[in-house]
Amino acid sequence: MNIVERRSLETDARALSSEVRNLELTYLSMSNSIDLSFSHSMGFRETKAAFSTRKSLGLLPVGGSSTVKIAQNDL
């Protein structure tokens, strides 16, 4: 690669870096303007989270022996 080509690529890289910086600033300024009332006006609504839990699988002794049985998991 020759020197002229390398300098041209460096110039292009600087221009792209500047464009990315400007886009990041635009994104940050737009994201700061989003609030709950704006989201409601766009049709979004709050949801209530529902979580499910499982009982852990345990080992149950069978009778008085050393044999174990895996407990069933209730969902």
URMODA-V423933 format. One record per helix or strand of 3 or more residues. SS is the DSSP state (hx for helix, st for strand). FROM is the first residue (numbers start at 1). LEN is the number of residues. If there is no record, write none. Layout:
ss->{SS;SS}
from->{FROM;FROM}
len->{LEN;LEN}
//
This chain:
ss->{hx;hx;st;st}
from->{3;36;59;68}
len->{30;6;3;3}
//
